[in-house]
Amino acid sequence: MVKAKFSDLTNSDKPVLIDFYADWCQPCHMLAPILKEVKDELGEQIQIIKVNTEVNPNVAAKYQIRGIPTMILFKDGKQLWRQSGVLPKEHIMQAIQPHLN
């Protein structure tokens, strides 16, 4: 698998939702199936990427991730939305939909 640079991922003209998580985090495990539903509904309109804060501490520090799970929505290199905690699918969709092409 080829690892893309983080900046290449966030500079996409398609929305990219980054899910910062850790394997030991129970709320992170609760968020995973919700994000799968979001991806299933939006398909190719969005990219959802999971970033393990334990494996990628530099990326977590750059974006000042203080609690997990934290989701950040990027498009064209800009941070458009950020939220920590487990949210219902509807709230995540409301944050994403204005930014779909």
Backbone as numpy.savetxt, mean C-alpha at the origin, in Angstrom:
# Nx Ny Nz CAx CAy CAz Cx Cy Cz
13.08 -13.49 -9.47 12.24 -12.30 -9.47 13.12 -11.06 -9.47
12.82 -10.14 -10.34 13.58 -8.89 -10.42 13.00 -7.91 -9.42
13.88 -7.34 -8.61 13.42 -6.35 -7.63 13.43 -4.97 -8.29
12.28 -4.32 -8.27 12.20 -2.96 -8.79 12.62 -1.99 -7.70
13.17 -0.86 -8.13 13.48 0.17 -7.16 12.17 0.76 -6.65
12.15 1.12 -5.37 10.93 1.63 -4.77 10.45 2.87 -5.50
11.38 3.74 -5.88 10.98 4.98 -6.59 10.35 4.67 -7.95
10.80 3.59 -8.60 10.19 3.21 -9.88 8.74 2.77 -9.67
8.48 2.11 -8.58 7.12 1.65 -8.29 6.20 2.83 -8.01
6.65 3.78 -7.20 5.79 4.88 -6.78 5.63 5.94 -7.86
6.47 5.93 -8.88 6.37 6.91 -9.96 5.44 6.46 -11.08
4.74 5.38 -10.89 3.82 4.87 -11.90 2.68 5.85 -12.15
2.17 5.87 -13.39 1.00 6.71 -13.68 -0.29 6.01 -13.29
-0.16 4.79 -12.77 -1.29 4.04 -12.23 -1.14 4.08 -10.71
-2.24 4.21 -9.96 -2.12 4.24 -8.50 -1.43 2.99 -7.95
-0.57 3.21 -6.97 0.15 2.14 -6.30 -0.13 2.26 -4.81
-0.73 1.23 -4.24 -1.01 1.21 -2.81 0.05 0.35 -2.14
0.83 0.99 -1.26 1.86 0.27 -0.52 1.30 -0.09 0.85
1.39 -1.36 1.19 0.95 -1.86 2.49 2.20 -2.19 3.30
2.52 -1.36 4.28 3.65 -1.61 5.16 3.18 -2.53 6.28
3.85 -3.65 6.47 3.41 -4.68 7.41 4.61 -5.37 8.03
4.34 -6.25 8.99 5.34 -7.18 9.54 4.65 -8.52 9.75
5.41 -9.58 9.66 4.84 -10.93 9.79 4.20 -11.16 11.16
4.75 -10.54 12.20 4.24 -10.77 13.57 2.99 -9.94 13.89
2.61 -9.04 13.00 1.53 -8.08 13.25 0.15 -8.69 12.93
-0.64 -8.91 13.98 -1.96 -9.52 13.78 -2.90 -8.64 12.96
-2.98 -7.32 13.22 -3.83 -6.48 12.37 -3.41 -6.51 10.88
-2.12 -6.68 10.65 -1.64 -6.78 9.25 -2.25 -8.01 8.57
-2.35 -9.09 9.32 -2.96 -10.31 8.77 -4.45 -10.10 8.51
-5.09 -9.26 9.30 -6.51 -8.95 9.09 -6.71 -8.09 7.85
-5.73 -7.23 7.54 -5.83 -6.33 6.39 -5.62 -7.06 5.06
-4.81 -8.09 5.06 -4.44 -8.79 3.82 -5.65 -9.23 2.99
-6.66 -9.91 3.56 -7.79 -10.32 2.72 -8.63 -9.12 2.24
-8.63 -8.04 3.00 -9.35 -6.84 2.56 -8.67 -6.26 1.33
-7.34 -6.20 1.36 -6.60 -5.69 0.20 -6.75 -6.61 -1.00
-6.89 -7.91 -0.76 -7.14 -8.84 -1.87 -8.48 -8.53 -2.52
-9.50 -8.22 -1.72 -10.80 -7.85 -2.27 -10.70 -6.56 -3.10
-9.93 -5.59 -2.61 -9.73 -4.34 -3.35 -9.08 -4.65 -4.70
-8.03 -5.46 -4.68 -7.33 -5.82 -5.92 -8.24 -6.59 -6.86
-9.04 -7.52 -6.31 -9.95 -8.30 -7.14 -10.97 -7.38 -7.83
-11.42 -6.36 -7.13 -12.42 -5.45 -7.69 -11.81 -4.47 -8.70
-10.61 -3.99 -8.42 -10.01 -2.96 -9.29 -9.08 -3.54 -10.36
-8.64 -4.75 -10.18 -7.82 -5.42 -11.19 -6.58 -4.63 -11.58
-6.41 -4.42 -12.88 -5.22 -3.77 -13.41 -5.23 -2.25 -13.21
-6.29 -1.70 -12.64 -6.34 -0.26 -12.42 -5.42 0.19 -11.30
-5.00 -0.76 -10.46 -4.14 -0.43 -9.32 -3.12 -1.52 -9.10
-2.00 -1.12 -8.52 -1.00 -2.08 -8.10 -0.95 -2.01 -6.57
-0.97 -3.16 -5.92 -0.87 -3.22 -4.47 0.41 -3.99 -4.13
1.25 -3.34 -3.34 2.55 -3.91 -3.00 2.68 -3.99 -1.49
3.12 -5.12 -1.01 3.35 -5.29 0.42 4.84 -5.07 0.69
5.13 -4.25 1.71 6.52 -3.99 2.10 6.67 -4.39 3.57
7.50 -5.38 3.79 7.77 -5.86 5.14 8.74 -4.88 5.81
8.29 -4.22 6.88 9.11 -3.21 7.54 10.33 -3.81 8.23
10.27 -5.10 8.56 11.41 -5.77 9.20 12.52 -6.04 8.17
12.12 -6.33 6.94 13.07 -6.64 5.88 13.55 -5.36 5.18
12.72 -4.33 5.18 13.03 -3.07 4.48 12.97 -1.88 5.45
13.82 -1.87 6.49 13.74 -0.80 7.47 14.06 0.58 6.90
14.89 0.65 5.86 15.23 1.94 5.27 14.02 2.59 4.59
13.22 1.78 3.90 12.01 2.30 3.24 11.01 2.72 4.31
10.85 1.91 5.34 9.93 2.26 6.43 10.37 3.56 7.10
11.64 3.74 7.30 12.15 4.97 7.93 11.94 6.18 7.02
12.19 6.00 5.73 12.02 7.11 4.78 10.59 7.65 4.80
9.62 6.76 4.93 8.22 7.18 4.93 7.65 7.31 6.34
8.55 7.31 7.33 8.19 7.54 8.73 7.04 6.64 9.19
7.20 5.36 8.90 6.20 4.38 9.34 6.42 4.14 10.82
5.44 4.56 11.63 5.55 4.43 13.08 4.66 3.32 13.62
3.63 2.97 12.87 2.73 1.89 13.28 2.33 1.09 12.05
2.04 -0.16 12.26 1.63 -1.00 11.15 0.34 -1.71 11.50
-0.47 -2.02 10.53 -0.26 -1.73 9.10 -0.45 -0.24 8.79
0.32 0.23 7.84 0.14 1.57 7.28 0.07 1.43 5.77
-0.93 2.08 5.18 -1.08 2.08 3.72 -0.79 3.48 3.21
-0.05 3.55 2.11 0.21 4.83 1.44 -0.12 4.65 -0.03
-0.91 5.57 -0.57 -1.28 5.54 -1.98 -0.41 6.53 -2.73
0.27 6.05 -3.77 1.12 6.89 -4.61 0.59 6.89 -6.04
0.86 7.98 -6.74 0.63 8.05 -8.19 1.55 9.14 -8.71
2.26 8.86 -9.78 3.20 9.81 -10.37 4.20 10.34 -9.34
4.62 9.48 -8.42 5.62 9.86 -7.44 5.10 10.68 -6.27
3.81 10.96 -6.26 3.23 11.78 -5.19 2.44 10.90 -4.21
2.59 11.22 -2.93 1.81 10.54 -1.91 0.44 11.21 -1.87
-0.61 10.43 -2.15 -1.96 10.97 -2.26 -2.82 10.71 -1.02
-2.49 9.66 -0.30 -3.31 9.25 0.85 -2.47 8.36 1.74
-2.72 8.45 3.03 -1.99 7.63 3.99 -2.91 7.33 5.16
-2.88 6.07 5.61 -3.72 5.70 6.73 -3.10 4.51 7.44
-3.12 4.55 8.75 -2.66 3.42 9.55 -3.86 2.66 10.11
-3.66 1.38 10.34 -4.70 0.55 10.93 -5.47 -0.23 9.89
-6.36 -1.06 10.37 -7.20 -1.89 9.49 -8.45 -1.08 9.16
-8.72 -0.94 7.88 -9.90 -0.22 7.41 -10.81 -1.16 6.63
-12.10 -0.87 6.62 -12.99 -1.66 5.76 -12.70 -1.38 4.29
-13.01 -2.34 3.47 -12.78 -2.22 2.03 -13.37 -0.92 1.47
-14.56 -0.55 1.91 -15.24 0.64 1.38 -14.42 1.91 1.59
-13.78 2.03 2.76 -12.97 3.22 3.04 -11.73 3.27 2.14
-11.12 2.12 1.93 -9.95 2.05 1.06 -10.35 2.39 -0.37
-11.47 1.86 -0.82 -11.95 2.14 -2.18 -12.23 3.64 -2.35
-12.83 4.27 -1.34 -13.14 5.71 -1.42 -11.86 6.52 -1.56
-10.77 6.07 -0.94 -9.51 6.78 -1.05 -8.86 6.60 -2.42
-9.05 5.45 -3.01 -8.39 5.12 -4.29 -9.15 5.67 -5.50
-10.47 5.54 -5.49 -11.24 5.79 -6.71 -11.03 7.15 -7.36
-10.87 8.24 -6.61 -10.65 9.53 -7.29 -9.37 9.58 -8.12
-8.46 8.63 -7.87 -7.14 8.65 -8.53 -7.01 7.63 -9.64
-8.08 6.91 -9.95 -8.02 5.92 -11.04 -8.03 6.63 -12.38
-7.36 6.03 -13.35 -7.30 6.64 -14.71 -8.62 6.46 -15.44
